[in-house]
């Protein structure tokens, strides 16, 4: 009898040990799976956050640290919407109601980063089975939204340009007739000297209107094939379009065109580049100054290419060293809310399409700042290489406007 009882106890102990081992193995596997899932969540680029029904954060992955700039230690235990200053597209109560009913919500939020920057996020919220926690997956789409807005604005500007071109074309027809009538009137034998002088003044004004319409047409008319472009002519057009701003800002323009070598390309693209560079220079000299525009031949020795360098130089506020490395990044602007941060980025893209380069340099001195944007465009040189010394002209250009 005692042996029987002993055997039963031994079997029970053996079974108990086996179950304990199985449970330990199961817990080990669960722990391994949990750690693996946690690692997967941690390496995700999206911000993954877990919070309770009161909004208190209990999980904050590396993607959230990168997106918002706050560490786990900063975030854990904080109320998510107070912490990130969340702005909802609809009332918060409506979002929570939909989440409770459907156990899922998808929409766009606006939240704050650690540095105070407001960002737009694509947000997905899911409630767990116990109804006591919410998993949020947020992806920063600020850049995408800004790009979409700029694309729409660009399309509007392009449409306005087409309308301007059509209007200029239609104005040209009656303008030609009026010009002919004034020509006949000026040469009429019965016209006395005083009226003839008035007619001549009217003809001069008509010439100005005609020039404006031709310029408008040339600005918005794009050639289907690349054509030969003479940079002095194109730059003169750009400066004439900016004449009003130059006068209002009391800016003196200095032009030195040492080369008429042609560049092959599309006029409207290059006008866009130099309209942007000249416009930036004008904005940098709100209190007046000197704008230098220089054209010369040069060689890109890294590619052994002969071409043309156009330098746009201003005596404005200059560019801070910490901003210089980011100038050509999309959406970076030194003009606060006034700039889109796309002008230089687009200009660089156009120049690179021509296999060219655009660079910037600011020199600070006791007499003020001088900033030079240089654009190299490959082309066929028209002057003898021997007449140009690369190192000498580069330093001459940067300092030229400050001398006047």
C-alpha positions as CSV (number, residue, x, y, z in Angstrom):
1,X,0.0,0.0,0.0
2,X,2.8,2.4,0.9
3,X,4.6,1.6,-2.3
4,X,1.5,2.3,-4.3
5,X,1.1,5.7,-2.7
6,X,4.7,6.5,-3.3
7,X,4.4,5.7,-7.0
8,X,1.4,7.9,-7.3
9,X,3.3,10.8,-5.6
10,X,6.3,10.2,-7.9
11,X,4.0,10.3,-11.0
12,X,2.3,13.5,-9.7
13,X,5.7,15.1,-9.1
14,X,7.0,14.1,-12.5
15,X,3.8,15.4,-14.2
16,X,4.1,18.6,-12.2
17,X,7.7,19.1,-13.2
18,X,6.9,18.4,-16.8
19,X,4.1,21.0,-16.7
20,X,6.4,23.5,-15.0
21,X,9.0,23.0,-17.7
22,X,6.4,23.4,-20.5
23,X,5.1,26.6,-18.9
24,X,8.6,27.9,-18.5
25,X,9.3,27.1,-22.1
26,X,6.1,28.8,-23.1
27,X,6.9,31.9,-21.1
28,X,10.4,32.0,-22.6
29,X,9.0,31.8,-26.1
30,X,6.4,34.5,-25.3
31,X,9.1,36.7,-23.8
32,X,11.3,36.1,-26.9
33,X,8.4,37.0,-29.2
34,X,7.5,40.0,-27.1
35,X,11.1,41.3,-27.3
36,X,11.2,40.6,-31.0
37,X,8.0,42.5,-31.6
38,X,9.3,45.4,-29.4
39,X,12.5,45.5,-31.4
40,X,10.5,45.5,-34.7
41,X,8.4,48.4,-33.3
42,X,11.5,50.2,-32.2
43,X,13.2,50.0,-35.6
44,X,10.1,51.2,-37.5
45,X,10.5,54.7,-39.0
46,X,7.0,55.7,-38.0
47,X,6.3,57.1,-34.6
48,X,4.6,54.2,-32.7
49,X,3.0,55.2,-29.4
50,X,0.9,53.3,-26.9
51,X,-1.2,55.2,-24.4
52,X,-4.0,54.4,-22.0
53,X,-7.6,55.6,-22.2
54,X,-6.6,58.7,-20.2
55,X,-4.0,59.6,-22.8
56,X,-1.0,58.7,-20.6
57,X,1.9,57.4,-22.7
58,X,3.3,53.9,-21.9
59,X,5.4,53.1,-25.0
60,X,7.4,55.5,-27.2
61,X,9.6,53.9,-30.0
62,X,12.8,55.2,-31.6
63,X,10.7,56.5,-34.6
64,X,8.7,58.7,-32.2
65,X,12.0,60.0,-30.8
66,X,13.2,60.9,-34.3
67,X,9.8,62.4,-35.3
68,X,9.2,64.6,-32.3
69,X,12.7,65.1,-30.8
70,X,11.6,63.8,-27.4
71,X,13.3,60.8,-25.7
72,X,11.4,57.9,-24.1
73,X,12.2,59.3,-20.7
74,X,10.7,62.6,-21.6
75,X,7.5,61.1,-23.0
76,X,6.6,58.1,-20.8
77,X,3.8,59.0,-18.4
78,X,2.9,62.3,-20.1
79,X,-0.6,63.0,-21.5
80,X,0.0,62.6,-25.3
81,X,-2.3,65.4,-26.5
82,X,-1.1,68.0,-23.9
83,X,2.5,66.9,-24.5
84,X,2.4,67.2,-28.3
85,X,-0.2,70.0,-28.4
86,X,-2.4,68.0,-30.7
87,X,-4.8,69.8,-33.1
88,X,-7.5,67.5,-34.5
89,X,-9.3,67.9,-37.9
90,X,-12.6,67.4,-36.0
91,X,-13.5,67.8,-32.3
92,X,-11.5,65.4,-30.1
93,X,-14.6,63.9,-28.6
94,X,-15.7,62.8,-32.1
95,X,-12.4,61.1,-32.7
96,X,-12.6,59.2,-29.4
97,X,-16.3,58.2,-30.1
98,X,-15.4,56.8,-33.5
99,X,-12.4,55.0,-32.0
100,X,-14.7,53.4,-29.3
101,X,-17.3,52.3,-31.8
102,X,-15.1,51.1,-34.7
103,X,-11.9,50.4,-32.7
104,X,-10.0,52.2,-35.4
105,X,-9.5,55.8,-36.5
106,X,-7.5,57.2,-39.4
107,X,-6.9,60.9,-40.1
108,X,-4.4,63.8,-40.1
109,X,-3.2,65.5,-37.0
110,X,-1.1,68.6,-36.3
111,X,1.4,68.3,-33.4
112,X,4.4,70.0,-32.0
113,X,8.0,68.8,-32.1
114,X,10.4,69.5,-29.2
115,X,11.8,72.6,-31.0
116,X,8.3,74.0,-31.4
117,X,7.9,73.2,-35.1
118,X,4.4,72.2,-36.0
119,X,4.2,69.1,-38.2
120,X,1.3,67.3,-40.0
121,X,1.0,63.6,-39.4
122,X,-0.9,60.8,-41.0
123,X,-2.3,59.0,-37.9
124,X,-3.8,55.5,-37.4
125,X,-5.3,54.7,-34.0
126,X,-6.3,51.1,-32.9
127,X,-7.8,50.0,-29.6
128,X,-6.7,46.8,-28.0
129,X,-9.0,43.8,-27.1
130,X,-9.2,44.8,-23.5
131,X,-10.4,48.3,-24.3
132,X,-7.8,49.8,-22.0
133,X,-5.0,51.0,-24.4
134,X,-4.6,52.6,-27.8
135,X,-1.8,52.0,-30.3
136,X,-1.0,55.1,-32.5
137,X,1.1,54.9,-35.6
138,X,2.0,58.4,-36.8
139,X,3.9,59.4,-40.0
140,X,5.2,62.8,-40.7
141,X,3.8,64.0,-44.0
142,X,4.6,67.7,-43.6
143,X,7.0,67.8,-46.6
144,X,4.6,65.9,-48.8
145,X,1.8,68.3,-47.9
146,X,4.0,71.4,-48.6
147,X,5.1,69.9,-51.9
148,X,1.5,69.4,-52.9
149,X,0.6,72.9,-52.0
150,X,3.6,74.3,-53.9
151,X,2.6,72.2,-56.9
152,X,-0.9,73.6,-56.9
153,X,0.5,77.1,-56.6
154,X,3.0,76.4,-59.4
155,X,0.1,75.2,-61.6
156,X,-1.8,78.4,-60.8
157,X,1.2,80.5,-61.7
158,X,1.7,78.6,-64.9
159,X,-2.0,79.1,-65.8
160,X,-1.6,82.8,-65.0
161,X,1.5,82.9,-67.3
162,X,-0.5,81.4,-70.2
163,X,-3.2,83.9,-69.7
164,X,-0.7,86.7,-69.6
165,X,0.8,85.4,-72.8
166,X,-2.6,85.3,-74.5
167,X,-3.4,88.8,-73.4
168,X,0.0,90.1,-74.6
169,X,-0.5,88.4,-78.0
170,X,-4.0,89.9,-78.4
171,X,-2.8,93.3,-77.4
172,X,-0.1,93.2,-80.0
173,X,-2.6,93.2,-82.9
174,X,-4.4,96.5,-82.2
175,X,-1.1,97.9,-80.9
176,X,0.5,97.5,-84.3
177,X,-2.4,99.3,-85.9
178,X,-2.2,102.2,-83.5
179,X,1.6,102.4,-84.0
180,X,1.0,102.6,-87.8
181,X,-1.7,105.3,-87.4
182,X,0.7,107.4,-85.2
183,X,3.4,107.0,-87.8
184,X,1.1,108.3,-90.6
185,X,-0.1,111.1,-88.3
186,X,3.5,112.2,-87.4
187,X,4.4,112.5,-91.1
188,X,1.2,114.3,-92.1
189,X,2.0,117.5,-94.0
190,X,-0.7,119.6,-92.2
191,X,0.6,118.7,-88.7
192,X,2.3,121.6,-86.9
193,X,5.4,121.3,-84.7
194,X,3.7,121.2,-81.3
195,X,1.2,118.4,-82.2
196,X,4.0,116.6,-83.9
197,X,6.1,116.6,-80.7
198,X,3.1,115.2,-78.8
199,X,2.7,112.5,-81.4
200,X,6.3,111.6,-81.1
201,X,5.9,111.3,-77.3
202,X,2.9,109.1,-77.8
203,X,5.0,106.9,-80.2
204,X,7.7,106.5,-77.5
205,X,5.1,105.3,-75.0
206,X,3.6,102.9,-77.5
207,X,7.1,101.5,-78.1
208,X,7.4,100.9,-74.3
209,X,4.0,99.1,-74.3
210,X,5.1,97.1,-77.4
211,X,8.4,96.1,-75.6
212,X,6.5,95.0,-72.5
213,X,4.2,92.8,-74.6
214,X,7.1,91.2,-76.5
215,X,8.9,90.6,-73.2
216,X,5.9,89.0,-71.7
217,X,5.5,86.7,-74.7
218,X,9.1,85.7,-74.6
219,X,9.0,85.1,-70.9
220,X,6.1,82.6,-71.1
221,X,6.7,81.1,-74.5
222,X,8.7,77.9,-74.2
223,X,10.5,76.4,-77.1
224,X,10.0,72.8,-77.9
225,X,13.7,72.2,-78.5
226,X,16.8,73.7,-76.8
227,X,18.0,76.8,-78.4
228,X,21.1,79.0,-78.3
229,X,20.8,81.5,-75.4
230,X,23.0,84.5,-75.0
231,X,23.2,85.2,-71.3
232,X,23.7,89.0,-71.4
233,X,20.3,89.3,-73.3
234,X,18.5,87.0,-70.9
235,X,20.0,88.7,-67.8
236,X,19.0,92.2,-69.2
237,X,15.4,90.9,-69.5
238,X,15.4,89.6,-65.9
239,X,16.8,92.9,-64.6
240,X,14.3,94.9,-66.6
241,X,11.4,92.9,-65.1
242,X,12.9,93.7,-61.6
243,X,13.3,97.4,-62.3
244,X,10.5,98.6,-60.1
245,X,11.8,96.6,-57.0
246,X,15.3,97.8,-57.7
247,X,14.2,101.4,-57.8
248,X,12.0,101.1,-54.7
249,X,14.9,99.4,-52.7
250,X,17.4,102.0,-53.9
251,X,19.7,99.4,-55.3
252,X,22.4,100.2,-57.8
253,X,23.0,97.7,-60.6
254,X,26.4,97.0,-61.9
255,X,26.7,94.8,-65.0
256,X,29.9,93.4,-66.5
257,X,29.4,91.1,-69.5
258,X,32.8,89.8,-70.5
259,X,31.4,87.0,-72.6
260,X,28.8,86.5,-75.2
261,X,29.4,82.8,-75.5
262,X,26.1,81.0,-76.1
263,X,24.5,78.4,-73.8
264,X,22.2,75.7,-75.2
265,X,18.9,75.4,-73.3
266,X,15.4,76.6,-72.6
267,X,15.1,80.3,-72.0
268,X,12.2,80.1,-69.5
269,X,14.1,77.7,-67.2
270,X,17.2,79.9,-67.1
271,X,15.0,83.0,-66.6
272,X,13.4,81.2,-63.6
273,X,16.9,80.5,-62.1
274,X,18.1,84.1,-62.4
275,X,14.7,85.7,-61.5
276,X,15.0,83.8,-58.3
277,X,18.7,84.7,-57.6
278,X,18.1,88.4,-58.4
279,X,14.9,88.4,-56.4
280,X,16.7,87.0,-53.4
281,X,19.4,89.6,-53.7
282,X,16.9,92.4,-53.8
283,X,15.2,91.0,-50.6
284,X,18.6,90.8,-48.9
285,X,19.2,94.5,-49.6
286,X,16.0,96.0,-48.1
287,X,18.0,99.1,-47.0
288,X,19.6,99.5,-50.4
289,X,23.0,98.4,-51.8
290,X,24.7,97.3,-54.9
291,X,23.7,94.4,-57.2
292,X,26.4,93.0,-59.4
293,X,25.7,90.8,-62.4
294,X,28.8,89.4,-64.1
295,X,29.2,87.0,-67.1
296,X,32.5,85.5,-68.1
297,X,33.8,82.3,-69.6
298,X,35.4,79.7,-67.5
299,X,36.4,76.0,-67.3
300,X,35.1,73.4,-64.9
301,X,38.3,71.6,-64.4
302,X,36.6,68.7,-62.6
303,X,34.9,67.7,-65.9
304,X,37.2,69.6,-68.2
305,X,34.2,71.5,-69.6
306,X,34.3,75.0,-71.1
307,X,31.3,77.1,-70.3
308,X,29.9,80.3,-68.9
309,X,29.8,81.6,-65.3
310,X,27.1,84.0,-64.2
311,X,27.7,85.6,-60.8
312,X,24.9,87.4,-59.0
313,X,26.4,89.4,-56.1
314,X,24.7,91.6,-53.4
315,X,25.9,93.7,-50.5
316,X,23.0,92.6,-48.3
317,X,22.8,91.0,-44.9
318,X,24.8,87.9,-46.0
319,X,24.2,84.2,-45.2
320,X,25.0,82.7,-41.8
321,X,27.5,79.9,-41.8
322,X,25.0,77.5,-40.2
323,X,22.5,78.2,-43.0
324,X,25.0,77.8,-45.9
325,X,24.9,74.0,-45.9
326,X,21.1,74.0,-46.0
327,X,20.5,76.6,-48.7
328,X,19.6,74.2,-51.4
329,X,17.5,71.9,-49.3
330,X,13.7,71.9,-50.1
331,X,11.6,74.0,-47.7
332,X,14.6,75.6,-46.0
333,X,14.2,79.4,-46.0
334,X,16.0,82.2,-44.2
335,X,13.0,84.5,-44.8
336,X,10.8,83.2,-42.0
337,X,7.2,82.9,-43.1
338,X,7.8,84.9,-46.3
339,X,9.7,82.3,-48.2
340,X,8.6,78.9,-49.5
341,X,12.1,77.4,-49.3
342,X,11.8,76.0,-52.8
343,X,13.4,78.7,-55.0
344,X,17.0,77.7,-54.6
345,X,16.2,74.0,-54.6
346,X,14.3,74.3,-57.9
347,X,17.1,76.5,-59.3
348,X,19.7,73.9,-58.4
349,X,17.7,71.2,-60.0
350,X,17.5,73.2,-63.3
351,X,21.2,74.0,-63.3
352,X,22.1,70.3,-62.6
353,X,19.9,69.3,-65.5
354,X,22.2,71.4,-67.7
355,X,25.2,69.5,-66.1
356,X,26.1,72.7,-64.4
357,X,26.8,73.9,-60.8
358,X,25.5,76.5,-58.5
359,X,27.5,77.6,-55.5
360,X,27.2,80.3,-52.8
361,X,29.8,82.3,-50.8
362,X,29.5,85.1,-48.3
363,X,32.5,87.3,-47.3
364,X,32.1,89.4,-44.1
365,X,34.3,92.4,-43.6
366,X,34.4,95.8,-41.8
367,X,32.7,97.5,-44.7
368,X,29.8,95.0,-44.8
369,X,28.9,91.7,-46.3
370,X,29.2,90.5,-49.9
371,X,27.3,87.4,-51.0
372,X,28.0,85.8,-54.4
373,X,25.9,83.1,-56.1
374,X,27.8,81.6,-59.0
375,X,26.2,79.5,-61.8
376,X,28.3,77.5,-64.2
377,X,26.6,76.4,-67.4
378,X,28.5,74.3,-70.0
379,X,28.7,75.8,-73.5
380,X,30.9,76.6,-76.4
381,X,33.4,79.3,-75.5
382,X,33.7,82.3,-77.8
383,X,36.9,83.8,-76.4
384,X,40.4,82.5,-76.3
385,X,41.1,80.5,-73.1
386,X,44.5,82.2,-72.8
387,X,42.8,85.5,-72.0
388,X,41.2,84.3,-68.8
389,X,42.8,83.6,-65.5
390,X,40.5,81.6,-63.2
391,X,41.8,82.4,-59.8
392,X,42.1,86.2,-60.5
393,X,38.5,86.7,-61.7
394,X,36.9,84.7,-58.9
395,X,38.2,87.0,-56.2
396,X,37.6,90.1,-58.4
397,X,33.9,89.3,-58.8
398,X,33.2,88.8,-55.1
399,X,34.7,92.1,-54.2
400,X,33.5,94.1,-57.2
401,X,30.2,95.5,-55.9
402,X,31.6,96.7,-52.6
403,X,33.9,99.0,-54.5
404,X,31.1,101.2,-55.8
